Amino acid sequence: MEILRSIPDKLGGVICMFGSIALLFVLPWLDTSRVRSCTFRPIYKWFVFVLVIDVLVLGYCGAHPPEGGFVIASRLATIYYFFHFLVLLPILGKIERPLPLPPSIADAVLKKKAV
């Protein structure tokens, strides 16, 4: 598995580190869906949960020495991190059909009680 090899030098690691943060700055242009809320995007909602688990795995592996299974797990989690934002997010924005939006934001937030 050639993709799981380590980054060959320190410069590549620094570029990946800053690239992962810079990715968050271009996120509004990567999300191609006209609806940005996960509340109305059922498929994307599941992938957000997977991303949260992925970030927790990255944090857990980063707290341990780089040896054994932690290296493989962190490489796989890093690959998914970039895949989620660069590939999955634009594709889901094109193919996913969001749920119907409420006529007003207040209707979704402040559900009116029947008197």
GUPAPA-200597 format. One record per residue: x, y, z of N, C-alpha, C, O, CB in turn; residue in one letter. Coordinates in steps of 0.1 Angstrom, whole numbers, padded with zeros to 4 digits, always signed. Glycine has a CB too. Layout:
// residues N
XYZXYZXYZXYZXYZa/...
// end
This chain:
// residues 115
+0008-0012+0000+0000+0000+0000+0009+0012+0000+0014+0017+0010-0010+0000+0012m/+0011+0017-0012+0020+0029-0013+0014+0041-0007+0022+0050-0003+0022+0031-0028e/+0001+0043-0006-0005+0055-0001-0003+0056+0014-0003+0067+0020-0020+0055-0004i/+0000+0045+0021+0002+0046+0036+0016+0048+0040+0020+0047+0052-0003+0033+0042l/+0025+0051+0030+0039+0054+0034+0039+0068+0040+0031+0076+0038+0048+0053+0022r/+0049+0070+0048+0050+0083+0055+0055+0094+0045+0060+0091+0034+0060+0082+0066s/+0053+0106+0049+0057+0117+0042+0072+0118+0043+0078+0117+0054+0051+0131+0047i/+0080+0119+0031+0094+0116+0032+0103+0126+0039+0114+0123+0043+0098+0115+0018p/+0098+0138+0041+0106+0148+0047+0098+0157+0056+0086+0157+0056+0114+0156+0037d/+0105+0165+0064+0098+0174+0073+0090+0185+0066+0080+0189+0071+0108+0181+0083k/+0095+0190+0055+0088+0200+0047+0075+0195+0043+0065+0202+0043+0096+0205+0035l/+0074+0183+0038+0061+0177+0034+0051+0176+0046+0039+0179+0044+0063+0163+0028g/+0056+0173+0058+0048+0172+0069+0043+0186+0073+0031+0187+0077+0055+0166+0081g/+0051+0196+0072+0047+0210+0076+0037+0215+0065+0027+0221+0069+0059+0219+0076v/+0039+0211+0053+0029+0215+0042+0016+0209+0045+0005+0215+0043+0034+0212+0028i/+0015+0196+0048+0003+0189+0051-0004+0195+0064-0016+0196+0064+0005+0174+0054c/+0004+0198+0074-0002+0204+0086-0009+0217+0083-0020+0220+0087+0009+0206+0096m/-0002+0226+0076-0008+0239+0072-0019+0238+0062-0028+0245+0062+0003+0249+0067f/-0018+0227+0053-0028+0225+0044-0041+0220+0050-0052+0224+0045-0023+0214+0034g/-0040+0213+0061-0052+0208+0068-0059+0220+0074-0072+0220+0075-0049+0198+0078s/-0052+0230+0079-0058+0242+0084-0063+0251+0073-0074+0257+0074-0048+0250+0094i/-0055+0253+0063-0060+0261+0051-0072+0256+0045-0080+0264+0039-0048+0263+0041a/-0074+0243+0045-0086+0237+0040-0098+0242+0046-0109+0243+0040-0085+0221+0041l/-0098+0245+0059-0109+0250+0066-0113+0264+0062-0124+0268+0063-0107+0250+0081l/-0103+0272+0057-0106+0285+0052-0113+0285+0038-0120+0295+0035-0093+0293+0051f/-0111+0275+0030-0117+0275+0017-0129+0266+0017-0135+0263+0007-0107+0269+0007v/-0134+0262+0029-0145+0253+0030-0158+0259+0025-0166+0252+0019-0147+0250+0045l/-0161+0272+0026-0173+0277+0020-0174+0275+0005-0185+0274-0001-0174+0292+0023p/-0162+0275-0002-0162+0273-0017-0163+0258-0020-0166+0255-0032-0150+0280-0023w/-0159+0250-0011-0159+0235-0014-0173+0229-0012-0176+0219-0019-0149+0228-0005l/-0181+0235-0004-0195+0230-0001-0204+0235-0013-0207+0247-0013-0200+0235+0013d/-0208+0226-0021-0215+0230-0033-0230+0229-0031-0238+0232-0040-0211+0222-0045t/-0235+0226-0019-0249+0225-0017-0255+0238-0014-0248+0247-0009-0252+0215-0005s/-0267+0240-0019-0274+0253-0016-0279+0254-0002-0282+0265+0003-0285+0256-0026r/-0280+0243+0005-0284+0243+0019-0272+0239+0027-0266+0228+0025-0296+0232+0021v/-0268+0247+0036-0256+0245+0044-0259+0238+0057-0249+0233+0063-0249+0258+0047r/-0271+0237+0062-0274+0232+0075-0275+0216+0074-0281+0211+0065-0287+0237+0080s/-0268+0210+0084-0269+0195+0084-0283+0190+0088-0287+0179+0086-0259+0189+0094c/-0291+0199+0094-0305+0195+0098-0313+0191+0086-0321+0182+0087-0311+0207+0105t/-0310+0197+0074-0318+0194+0062-0311+0186+0052-0316+0184+0041-0323+0207+0056f/-0299+0181+0056-0291+0172+0047-0289+0159+0054-0279+0157+0061-0277+0179+0043r/-0298+0149+0052-0297+0136+0059-0285+0128+0056-0279+0122+0066-0309+0128+0056p/-0280+0128+0044-0268+0119+0041-0256+0126+0047-0247+0119+0053-0266+0118+0026i/-0255+0139+0045-0243+0146+0050-0242+0145+0066-0231+0146+0071-0243+0160+0046y/-0254+0145+0072-0254+0144+0087-0246+0132+0092-0239+0133+0102-0269+0144+0092k/-0247+0121+0085-0240+0109+0089-0225+0110+0087-0217+0106+0095-0245+0096+0081w/-0221+0117+0076-0207+0119+0074-0201+0129+0083-0189+0129+0086-0205+0124+0059f/-0209+0138+0089-0204+0147+0099-0200+0139+0112-0190+0142+0118-0214+0158+0103v/-0209+0129+0115-0206+0121+0127-0193+0113+0124-0185+0111+0133-0217+0111+0129f/-0191+0108+0112-0179+0101+0109-0167+0110+0110-0156+0106+0114-0179+0095+0094v/-0168+0123+0106-0157+0133+0107-0154+0135+0121-0142+0137+0125-0161+0146+0100l/-0164+0136+0130-0161+0138+0144-0153+0126+0150-0144+0129+0158-0175+0140+0152v/-0157+0114+0146-0150+0102+0151-0135+0103+0145-0126+0099+0152-0157+0089+0146i/-0134+0107+0133-0121+0108+0127-0112+0118+0134-0100+0115+0136-0122+0112+0112d/-0117+0129+0138-0109+0139+0145-0106+0134+0159-0095+0137+0163-0117+0152+0146v/-0115+0127+0165-0111+0121+0178-0100+0110+0177-0091+0109+0185-0124+0114+0184l/-0101+0102+0166-0090+0092+0164-0077+0099+0161-0067+0095+0166-0094+0083+0152v/-0077+0110+0153-0065+0118+0151-0059+0124+0164-0047+0123+0166-0067+0129+0141l/-0068+0129+0173-0063+0134+0185-0057+0123+0194-0047+0125+0201-0074+0141+0192g/-0064+0111+0195-0060+0100+0203-0046+0095+0198-0037+0092+0206-0070+0089+0203y/-0045+0093+0185-0032+0088+0179-0021+0098+0181-0010+0095+0182-0034+0085+0164c/-0024+0111+0180-0014+0122+0182-0009+0122+0196+0002+0128+0198-0020+0135+0178g/-0016+0117+0206-0012+0117+0220-0003+0106+0223+0002+0105+0234-0024+0118+0229a/-0001+0096+0214+0007+0085+0216+0020+0085+0207+0020+0093+0197+0000+0072+0213h/+0030+0078+0211+0042+0078+0203+0040+0072+0189+0032+0063+0188+0054+0070+0210p/+0047+0077+0179+0045+0072+0166+0051+0059+0163+0061+0057+0157+0050+0082+0155p/+0044+0048+0168+0049+0035+0166+0037+0025+0165+0026+0028+0171+0059+0031+0177e/+0039+0014+0159+0029+0004+0158+0017+0008+0151+0017+0014+0140+0026-0001+0172g/+0005+0004+0156-0008+0006+0150-0012+0021+0150-0020+0024+0142-0018-0002+0157g/-0006+0029+0159-0010+0043+0159-0006+0050+0146-0012+0059+0142-0003+0050+0171f/+0005+0045+0140+0010+0052+0127+0000+0049+0116-0004+0058+0109+0024+0046+0124v/-0004+0036+0115-0014+0032+0104-0027+0039+0107-0033+0045+0097-0016+0017+0104i/-0032+0039+0119-0045+0046+0122-0044+0061+0119-0054+0066+0114-0049+0043+0137a/-0033+0067+0123-0033+0082+0120-0032+0085+0105-0037+0095+0100-0021+0088+0127s/-0025+0076+0098-0024+0078+0083-0038+0077+0077-0042+0084+0068-0014+0069+0077r/-0045+0066+0081-0058+0064+0075-0068+0075+0079-0076+0080+0071-0064+0051+0080l/-0067+0080+0091-0076+0091+0096-0072+0104+0089-0081+0112+0085-0074+0093+0111a/-0059+0106+0086-0055+0118+0078-0060+0117+0064-0065+0127+0058-0040+0119+0078t/-0060+0106+0058-0065+0104+0044-0080+0107+0044-0085+0114+0035-0062+0090+0039i/-0087+0102+0054-0102+0104+0054-0104+0119+0056-0114+0125+0050-0108+0096+0065y/-0096+0126+0065-0098+0140+0067-0098+0148+0054-0107+0156+0052-0088+0146+0077y/-0088+0146+0046-0086+0153+0033-0097+0148+0024-0103+0156+0016-0072+0151+0028f/-0100+0135+0023-0111+0130+0015-0124+0136+0018-0132+0140+0009-0111+0115+0016f/-0127+0138+0031-0140+0143+0035-0142+0157+0029-0153+0160+0023-0141+0144+0050h/-0132+0166+0030-0134+0180+0026-0131+0182+0011-0138+0190+0004-0125+0189+0033f/-0122+0175+0005-0118+0177-0009-0126+0169-0019-0128+0173-0030-0104+0174-0011l/-0132+0157-0015-0139+0149-0024-0153+0147-0020-0162+0150-0028-0132+0135-0025v/-0156+0143-0008-0169+0140-0004-0178+0152-0003-0190+0151-0008-0169+0133+0010l/-0174+0163+0003-0182+0174+0004-0187+0180-0009-0199+0183-0010-0174+0185+0012l/-0178+0182-0019-0184+0187-0032-0193+0177-0039-0203+0181-0045-0172+0190-0041p/-0190+0164-0038-0199+0154-0045-0212+0153-0038-0222+0153-0045-0192+0140-0045i/-0213+0153-0025-0226+0153-0018-0234+0165-0021-0246+0164-0021-0223+0151-0003l/-0228+0177-0022-0235+0189-0025-0242+0188-0039-0252+0194-0040-0225+0200-0025g/-0236+0181-0048-0242+0179-0061-0253+0169-0062-0263+0170-0068-0232+0176-0071k/-0251+0157-0054-0261+0146-0056-0272+0145-0045-0282+0139-0047-0253+0133-0056i/-0269+0152-0034-0279+0150-0023-0291+0160-0025-0289+0171-0028-0272+0153-0009e/-0302+0155-0022-0315+0163-0022-0318+0166-0008-0322+0158+0000-0326+0155-0029r/-0317+0179-0004-0321+0183+0009-0335+0182+0013-0344+0182+0004-0316+0197+0012p/-0338+0181+0025-0352+0181+0030-0359+0194+0027-0351+0204+0026-0353+0177+0045l/-0372+0195+0027-0378+0208+0024-0375+0218+0036-0375+0214+0048-0394+0206+0023p/-0372+0230+0032-0369+0240+0042-0382+0246+0047-0392+0247+0040-0360+0251+0035l/-0381+0251+0060-0393+0258+0065-0394+0271+0059-0385+0277+0054-0392+0259+0081p/-0407+0277+0059-0408+0290+0053-0401+0301+0061-0397+0311+0055-0423+0294+0053p/-0398+0299+0073-0391+0309+0081-0381+0302+0091-0384+0291+0095-0400+0318+0089s/-0370+0308+0094-0361+0303+0104-0368+0301+0117-0365+0292+0124-0348+0311+0105i/-0376+0311+0121-0383+0310+0133-0392+0298+0135-0394+0292+0146-0391+0323+0135a/-0398+0293+0123-0406+0281+0124-0398+0269+0128-0403+0260+0135-0413+0279+0110d/-0386+0268+0123-0378+0256+0126-0372+0257+0140-0370+0246+0146-0366+0255+0116a/-0370+0269+0145-0363+0270+0158-0374+0271+0169-0373+0264+0179-0355+0283+0158v/-0384+0279+0167-0394+0281+0177-0407+0274+0173-0416+0281+0168-0396+0296+0180l/-0408+0261+0174-0420+0254+0170-0432+0259+0178-0431+0259+0191-0418+0238+0172k/-0442+0264+0171-0453+0270+0178-0462+0259+0184-0465+0249+0178-0461+0279+0168k/-0465+0262+0197-0473+0252+0204-0488+0255+0201-0493+0266+0200-0471+0253+0219k/-0495+0244+0199-0510+0245+0197-0517+0248+0210-0514+0242+0220-0515+0232+0190a/-0525+0259+0209-0532+0263+0222-0546+0257+0222-0553+0260+0231-0532+0278+0223v/
// end
